[in-house]
């Protein structure tokens, strides 16, 4: 099997697995929402219930600030 064929097969395999996960999520979500039928609250959105895919979440502003603070502390300890 050539490299190109391997890449195409792996892409197809990934897409098939994602499709299977989407179908499973639909069934699980419908079963989960049945408990909200007579309640006052609404069920969570599908993406929050079961996230599928590689969606990147934004980095909060606190993480880089904490990193810089920790780096400064490390450098101060290293100088001493």
Number of C-alpha atoms within 10 A of each C-alpha: 5 6 8 9 10 11 11 11 12 12 12 12 12 12 12 12 12 14 13 11 15 16 12 11 18 13 10 14 17 11 10 13 13 11 12 12 10 7 9 7 9 10 16 13 11 14 10 9 13 14 13 14 9 6 7 6 6 6 8 8 8 8 10 11 11 11 11 11 12 12 12 12 11 11 11 10 9 8 6 5
